[in-house]
Amino acid sequence: MTIDWDHHRREVHNLGEVQDFLKQLVYGGNDGIVTTFAIVAGFAGAQAEGVAQIGAIAVLVFGLANLFADAVSMGLGEFLSTRSQKDLYHKQRKFVFEELEHHPQQEYAELVQMMTERGLPLESAKKIADEIMKSPELVADLMMNYELEMHDMRQVSPALDGLVTFLSFVAFGIIPLVPYLLMPPTQSAFFLSVFTTFMALVGLGLLRWWSTREKILRCVGETVLVGGACAIVAFVVGAVVG
């Protein structure tokens, strides 16, 4: 029987597009929420004379400007970091093939040591290493994973990772600004922004839980606590400056 690995991965292990981009979704979403709410909280904290009169304009101008500027920065940063990581992976993988060509016995010894360190008897490790050495691709996979501790980057798309980070940042980051787009800059608008920010963080935590199936309280609690801590700092700084 031939296994369709892509189908097996998605149907048996429940790994889909969301899980593929979970890092980018959580990273971009959390940073987007915190960045824009920091603007809201900062202006709400700075209740000096004259600030409240331009509150809505200031919040929207600075909030939207920061939202899109930081979203582009985050997206491009993800692109560059992922591309650099992918380039490093390919360079090291090429080096492994060169070592296999010029120093096969050294690579053989490393394979044997890897397997004995993981509990195989020495003789069994040698027999398995003899067979594995017949497949340079498999040797390279093992070396990259166990010796260099580098995840397989061959199927990773830096541009797509950057795009997902950008979109997640914008989608979640716009939420704290919605009350100021819909109503006057009253105290009620700020409290509604606090509520929508809280719900956005809860939603992001639920996304983590749905993707990982870890404890729901941990996923949601960590996300809310991290975002809430940043929001409190922004409010306090705004109050001190004001």
Buried (B, 14 or more C-beta within 10 A) or exposed (E): EEEEEEEEBBEEEEBEEEBBBBBBBBBBBBBBBBBBBBBBBBBBBBEEEEBBEEBBEBBBEBBBEBBBEBBBEBBEEBBEEBBEBBEEBEEBBEEBBEBBEEEEEEBBEBBBBBBBEEEBEEEEBBBBBEEBBEEBEEBBBBBBEBBBEBEEBEEBEBEBBBBBBBBBBBBBBBBBBBBBEEEEBEEEBBEBBBEBBBEBBBBBBBBBBEBEEEEEEEBBEBBBEBBBEBBEBBBEBBBEEB
